[in-house]
Amino acid sequence: MRRYWLISLAIGGGAALIVLALALGGVIDPVVERLASLYEARGWAIDGEWMRWRWLEMTVVVVAALGVAWAVIEVSPLFGKITAAVGGLLVLSVLSPIFALYGVLFDPLAPLAAAALSAIGAFVYARTPAGKRKGLLEEAVGPRISAGIFRRLLESPTDPGFEGTRREVTTLVCCLFPPETGHAGNAPADTLTMGSLFLRSVSTFLLGRGAYLEEAGPEKVRVSFGMLEATPDHAQQACRAALDLRIRLRGLSQEFESRWFHTLRYGIGIESGEMTVGLVGTPERFFFAGLGGGEDFAGRLACANRRFGSDLLMGPETYRRVRDRFEVRPMEMVYDPVACQLLEIYQLLVPVEQFSDEERERRDHFWRGVILFREKRREEALEAFSRARVPGVEDGPLAYFTAKVQDAVALPESRPLRLVRELTEEGHARLIEKF
């Protein structure tokens, strides 16, 4: 913590200089002479002969001043600060009697005065907004961010917006889907172990990528990028972290299969939006949180992966921010009850630089198939989807849309289906699956 080291050096160094100036000027000598008489009266000296180590006294003065200043500033709880200051003073007070037993006259007043001045200066600084920042950070966001982010926030000239501010934030939600019916009979201990592994793997990885951990549980982890600091590329950070997290979860899935014969099924949702952030809660228990943004929509996108057979979906706002840097595929138009409108969602594929021409051509066929399906040109949509298929490779979203088109081709529209279509597509009603 460079800031606290410098402040400790300034406070401790200033206190040491004042005390050394007084000591070298002879102000403290009468006290030392009276102390020597007291020790002689108790028989601690031989014929009144004392050794005096001035260099040791000055060294202890400097070390005591710097040490007490650093301890009081570095320790966050008030009780800890008081304990550090009192403990330092007690240690310094016993040095002179101990040295006197060995015939060394040691000045205790100068170190005690330096330590006391440093403690007073450190307590005064701890009452300032800059001095309170570490305690606030530890209580509000301590375990929710990485050590590197914590140090950067501590050294920042401005606070993270404790009193409230608005920021553009990208929210990433990762959900663990429940096991299939055939694996639902796992022992409770195994189920908890799987949830713990998922929680630890996802949260640790995303913290290492600079995310702020908002919610963590055995079935759901929610983080935000750009929440603690105004970050212009927060959407790109979230997308790259999601792509790398997908690789990490593939390795975790192999562990699940080897230990429990259970395939890890998960979904990741990403959405961006403006969020009001700041400290919330009671004075005794508060934390850093955000209101608004795209966290609700991101959570529903994460769950929607189970329906589409995908693993990573993003909302329209995130797509608008990263469409020049990442390749995506369109999914469906879903209803957002917060925005009260239909929004198109996308499957995140890979960064642009990692997308080959062949993959781009198949993606374009998929995109064309989705558009044709929406226009009810089903035969042409099936042909486009067939061109987008890679032989021998499982593609969940492609299988989902192909099945929908085939069902629409095979089954004639009945009167109930026609009424539903008229209500949902031409009227104002919405199917429950759209919510």
C-alpha positions in Angstrom: 0.0 0.0 0.0 2.2 2.8 -1.3 -0.1 5.6 -0.1 -0.1 4.3 3.5 3.6 3.7 3.5 4.3 7.3 2.4 1.8 8.7 5.0 3.4 6.6 7.7 6.8 7.8 6.7 5.7 11.4 6.8 4.0 11.2 10.2 6.6 8.9 11.8 9.5 10.8 10.3 8.1 14.2 11.4 7.6 12.9 15.0 11.1 11.4 15.1 12.7 14.7 13.9 10.9 16.7 16.5 12.0 14.4 19.3 15.6 14.0 18.1 15.9 17.8 17.9 14.8 18.0 21.5 17.0 15.2 22.7 20.1 16.5 20.9 19.3 20.0 22.3 19.6 18.7 25.8 16.0 19.2 26.8 15.6 15.6 27.9 18.9 15.3 29.7 17.6 16.3 33.2 15.0 13.5 33.0 17.7 11.0 32.1 19.9 12.1 35.0 17.0 11.7 37.5 16.4 8.3 36.0 20.0 7.3 36.5 19.8 8.4 40.2 16.7 6.3 40.6 18.4 3.2 39.2 21.5 3.8 41.4 19.3 4.1 44.5 17.9 0.6 43.7 21.5 -0.7 43.3 21.2 -1.4 39.6 24.5 0.3 38.7 28.1 -0.5 39.8 29.8 2.5 41.5 27.5 4.8 39.5 29.2 4.0 36.2 26.9 3.9 33.2 27.3 3.2 29.6 25.3 5.4 27.2 24.6 4.3 23.6 23.4 7.4 21.9 23.2 5.7 18.5 20.9 3.0 19.9 18.6 5.6 21.5 18.3 7.6 18.2 17.7 4.3 16.3 14.9 3.3 18.6 13.3 6.7 18.3 13.2 6.5 14.6 12.0 2.9 14.5 9.4 3.5 17.2 8.0 6.6 15.4 7.7 4.9 12.0 6.5 1.6 13.4 3.7 3.0 15.5 2.6 5.3 12.7 2.4 2.5 10.2 0.6 0.1 12.6 -2.1 2.7 13.5 -2.7 3.6 9.9 -2.5 0.1 8.5 -4.9 -1.5 11.0 -8.5 -0.8 10.1 -10.6 -1.4 13.3 -10.4 1.2 15.9 -9.8 -1.3 18.6 -6.9 -2.6 16.6 -5.4 0.9 16.2 -5.6 1.5 20.0 -4.1 -2.0 20.7 -1.2 -1.3 18.3 -0.5 2.1 19.9 -0.7 1.0 23.5 1.3 -2.2 22.8 4.1 -0.2 21.2 4.2 2.2 24.2 4.3 -0.7 26.7 7.2 -2.3 24.8 9.2 0.9 24.8 8.6 1.6 28.5 10.3 -1.6 29.6 13.5 -1.1 27.5 15.1 1.3 29.9 14.8 -0.9 33.1 16.1 -3.9 31.1 19.1 -2.1 29.8 19.8 -0.7 33.3 20.2 -4.2 34.7 23.2 -4.5 32.4 24.7 -1.1 33.2 23.4 0.7 30.2 21.6 4.0 30.7 18.9 4.1 28.1 16.7 7.2 27.6 13.0 6.0 27.6 11.4 9.4 27.2 12.5 10.1 23.7 11.2 6.9 22.2 7.9 7.2 24.1 7.5 10.8 23.0 8.2 9.8 19.4 5.7 6.9 19.5 3.0 9.0 21.2 3.4 11.9 18.6 3.2 9.3 15.8 0.1 7.7 17.2 -1.6 11.0 17.6 -0.8 12.0 14.0 -1.9 8.6 12.7 -5.2 8.8 14.6 -5.9 12.2 13.2 -5.1 10.9 9.6 -7.3 7.9 10.2 -10.3 10.2 10.7 -9.9 11.8 7.3 -11.7 10.4 4.2 -8.4 9.1 2.8 -7.6 7.4 6.1 -11.0 5.8 6.3 -10.9 4.4 2.8 -9.2 1.1 3.6 -11.7 0.3 6.4 -14.6 1.1 4.1 -13.1 -1.0 1.3 -12.4 -4.0 3.5 -16.0 -4.0 4.8 -17.8 -3.0 1.6 -15.9 -4.9 -1.1 -13.1 -6.7 0.6 -13.8 -10.4 -0.4 -15.6 -9.4 -3.6 -12.6 -8.2 -5.6 -9.1 -9.4 -6.2 -6.1 -8.2 -4.2 -4.8 -6.3 -7.2 -8.1 -4.4 -7.7 -8.2 -3.7 -3.9 -4.7 -2.1 -4.0 -5.6 0.0 -7.0 -8.7 1.3 -5.4 -6.8 2.1 -2.3 -4.2 4.0 -4.2 -6.7 5.8 -6.4 -7.0 9.6 -5.8 -10.8 9.2 -5.8 -13.1 6.8 -4.0 -15.1 4.2 -5.9 -18.3 6.1 -5.6 -19.3 5.3 -2.0 -21.8 8.1 -1.8 -23.5 7.1 -5.1 -22.8 7.6 -8.7 -23.9 6.3 -12.2 -21.7 4.1 -14.2 -22.0 2.0 -17.4 -21.6 -1.6 -16.2 -21.7 -5.0 -17.9 -23.1 -7.8 -15.8 -22.1 -11.5 -16.3 -24.2 -14.2 -14.8 -23.2 -17.9 -14.8 -25.9 -20.5 -13.8 -25.4 -24.2 -13.0 -28.3 -26.2 -14.4 -29.7 -29.0 -12.3 -28.7 -32.5 -13.3 -30.7 -34.5 -15.7 -33.4 -37.0 -14.4 -31.0 -39.9 -14.6 -28.5 -38.2 -12.3 -31.0 -36.5 -9.9 -30.4 -39.2 -7.3 -26.9 -38.1 -6.4 -26.1 -38.1 -2.7 -26.6 -34.7 -0.9 -22.9 -34.6 -0.1 -22.0 -35.1 -3.8 -24.5 -32.4 -4.9 -23.0 -29.9 -2.4 -19.5 -30.8 -3.5 -20.5 -30.2 -7.1 -22.0 -26.8 -6.2 -19.0 -25.9 -4.2 -16.6 -26.7 -7.0 -18.7 -24.7 -9.4 -18.8 -21.7 -7.0 -15.1 -21.8 -6.3 -14.0 -22.3 -9.9 -16.3 -19.6 -11.4 -15.9 -16.9 -8.7 -12.1 -17.3 -8.4 -11.6 -17.1 -12.1 -13.8 -14.1 -12.6 -12.2 -12.3 -9.7 -8.9 -12.8 -11.3 -10.2 -11.1 -14.4 -11.0 -7.9 -12.6 -14.8 -8.5 -11.9 -16.7 -7.4 -8.9 -18.5 -10.3 -7.2 -22.1 -9.3 -6.5 -23.7 -12.7 -5.8 -22.2 -16.1 -5.3 -23.9 -19.4 -4.7 -23.7 -23.1 -5.6 -26.1 -22.5 -8.5 -25.5 -19.0 -9.6 -22.6 -16.5 -9.7 -23.1 -12.9 -10.7 -20.3 -10.4 -11.4 -20.0 -6.9 -12.9 -17.3 -5.2 -14.9 -16.9 -1.5 -14.6 -18.8 -1.2 -11.4 -16.0 0.0 -9.1 -14.2 2.1 -11.7 -15.3 3.9 -14.8 -14.1 1.5 -17.5 -14.8 2.2 -21.1 -14.1 -1.3 -22.3 -16.2 -3.1 -19.6 -18.3 -5.0 -22.2 -15.1 -6.3 -23.9 -13.7 -7.4 -20.6 -16.9 -9.3 -19.8 -17.0 -11.0 -23.2 -13.3 -12.1 -23.1 -13.8 -13.3 -19.5 -16.9 -15.3 -20.5 -15.0 -17.0 -23.4 -12.1 -17.9 -21.2 -14.5 -19.1 -18.5 -16.1 -21.4 -21.0 -12.7 -23.1 -21.4 -12.3 -23.3 -17.6 -15.7 -24.9 -17.2 -14.9 -27.5 -19.9 -12.1 -28.7 -17.7 -14.4 -28.7 -14.7 -16.9 -30.8 -16.7 -14.3 -33.4 -17.2 -13.8 -33.6 -13.4 -17.6 -33.9 -13.0 -17.8 -36.8 -15.4 -14.8 -38.6 -13.9 -16.1 -38.3 -10.3 -19.8 -38.4 -10.6 -20.5 -39.5 -14.2 -22.4 -36.2 -14.6 -22.0 -33.7 -17.4 -21.7 -30.1 -16.2 -24.5 -28.1 -17.8 -24.3 -24.3 -17.4 -25.3 -21.1 -19.0 -23.7 -17.6 -19.2 -25.6 -14.4 -19.8 -24.1 -11.0 -20.5 -25.8 -7.6 -20.7 -24.7 -4.0 -20.3 -26.5 -0.9 -18.9 -26.4 2.1 -16.7 -26.3 1.4 -13.0 -26.5 3.5 -9.9 -23.7 2.3 -7.6 -22.8 3.1 -4.0 -22.9 1.9 -0.4 -26.2 0.4 0.8 -27.3 -1.2 4.0 -27.2 -0.1 7.7 -24.3 1.8 9.4 -23.4 -1.4 11.2 -23.5 -3.6 8.1 -23.1 -2.1 4.6 -21.8 -3.2 1.2 -21.2 -1.8 -2.2 -24.1 -2.6 -4.6 -25.8 -1.4 -7.8 -29.3 -0.7 -8.8 -30.5 -1.0 -12.4 -28.3 -2.0 -15.2 -28.7 -5.3 -17.1 -28.3 -7.7 -14.3 -31.9 -9.0 -14.4 -31.8 -9.5 -18.2 -28.4 -11.1 -17.9 -29.8 -13.6 -15.4 -32.6 -14.6 -17.7 -30.2 -14.9 -20.6 -28.1 -17.3 -18.5 -31.2 -19.5 -17.9 -32.2 -19.2 -21.6 -29.1 -21.1 -22.6 -30.8 -24.3 -21.4 -33.7 -23.8 -23.9 -31.5 -23.0 -26.9 -28.8 -25.6 -26.1 -26.2 -22.8 -26.1 -23.8 -21.8 -23.3 -23.1 -18.1 -23.8 -25.7 -15.5 -24.7 -25.5 -11.7 -24.7 -28.1 -8.9 -24.8 -28.5 -6.2 -27.4 -26.7 -3.5 -25.4 -23.6 -5.6 -25.0 -23.8 -6.6 -28.7 -23.9 -2.9 -29.7 -20.7 -2.3 -27.8 -18.7 -5.3 -28.9 -20.0 -6.1 -32.4 -16.8 -4.9 -34.1 -14.6 -7.1 -31.9 -16.5 -10.4 -31.4 -18.5 -12.7 -33.7 -22.0 -13.6 -32.7 -25.1 -15.5 -34.0 -28.7 -14.3 -33.6 -31.1 -16.3 -31.4 -34.6 -15.1 -30.8 -36.6 -12.0 -30.0 -37.4 -12.1 -26.3 -39.6 -9.9 -24.3 -38.0 -7.7 -21.6 -40.6 -6.8 -19.0 -38.3 -4.1 -17.6 -37.9 -2.3 -21.0 -41.4 -3.4 -22.1 -40.2 -4.3 -25.6 -38.9 -7.2 -27.6 -35.2 -7.5 -27.8 -32.9 -9.7 -29.9 -30.4 -11.8 -28.2 -27.2 -13.2 -29.5 -24.8 -16.2 -29.0 -21.2 -15.1 -28.4 -18.8 -17.1 -30.5 -15.2 -16.0 -30.6 -13.1 -12.8 -31.1 -13.0 -11.5 -34.6 -9.4 -12.3 -35.1 -10.0 -16.0 -34.3 -12.9 -16.4 -36.7 -12.0 -18.2 -40.0 -13.6 -17.5 -43.4 -15.2 -21.0 -43.4 -16.7 -20.4 -39.9 -17.9 -17.0 -41.0 -19.6 -18.5 -44.0 -21.4 -21.1 -41.9 -22.4 -18.4 -39.4 -23.9 -16.3 -42.2 -25.9 -19.3 -43.4 -27.2 -19.6 -39.8 -28.1 -16.0 -39.6 -29.9 -16.1 -43.0 -31.8 -19.2 -41.8 -33.0 -17.4 -38.6 -34.2 -14.4 -40.7 -36.0 -16.7 -43.2 -37.7 -18.6 -40.3 -39.0 -15.3 -38.9 -40.4 -14.5 -42.4 -42.0 -18.0 -42.4 -40.0 -19.1 -45.4 -39.4 -22.4 -43.8 -38.1 -24.5 -46.7 -35.4 -21.9 -47.4 -34.6 -21.7 -43.7 -34.1 -25.5 -43.6 -31.7 -25.3 -46.5 -29.8 -22.4 -44.9 -29.5 -24.3 -41.6 -28.3 -27.4 -43.4 -25.4 -25.4 -44.9 -24.5 -24.0 -41.5 -24.1 -27.5 -40.0 -20.6 -29.0 -39.4 -20.7 -32.8 -39.8 -20.0 -34.6 -36.6 -20.1 -31.5 -34.4 -22.9 -31.0 -31.9 -24.5 -27.5 -32.3 -27.3 -26.9 -29.8 -28.7 -23.6 -31.2 -28.6 -25.0 -34.8 -30.5 -28.2 -33.6 -33.0 -26.0 -31.8 -33.9 -23.9 -34.8 -33.8 -26.8 -37.2 -36.3 -28.7 -35.0 -38.6 -25.6 -34.8 -38.6 -25.2 -38.5 -39.2 -28.9 -39.1 -42.1 -28.9 -36.6 -43.6 -25.8 -38.4 -43.3 -27.6 -41.8 -44.7 -30.9 -40.6 -47.6 -29.7 -38.6 -50.4 -27.6 -40.2 -51.5 -24.5 -38.2 -54.5 -25.4 -36.2 -57.1 -22.9 -35.1 -55.7 -22.7 -31.5 -52.2 -22.1 -32.8 -53.5 -19.5 -35.2 -55.3 -17.7 -32.4 -52.1 -17.8 -30.2 -50.1 -16.4 -33.1 -52.5 -13.6 -33.8 -52.5 -12.7 -30.1 -48.8 -12.8 -29.7 -47.5 -11.6 -33.1 -50.3 -9.3 -34.2 -51.8 -8.3 -30.8 -50.3 -7.3 -27.5 -50.2 -10.6 -25.6 -47.0 -12.4 -24.8 -46.3 -16.1 -24.3 -45.1 -17.0 -20.9 -41.9 -18.4 -22.4 -41.1 -14.9 -23.7 -40.9 -13.5 -20.2 
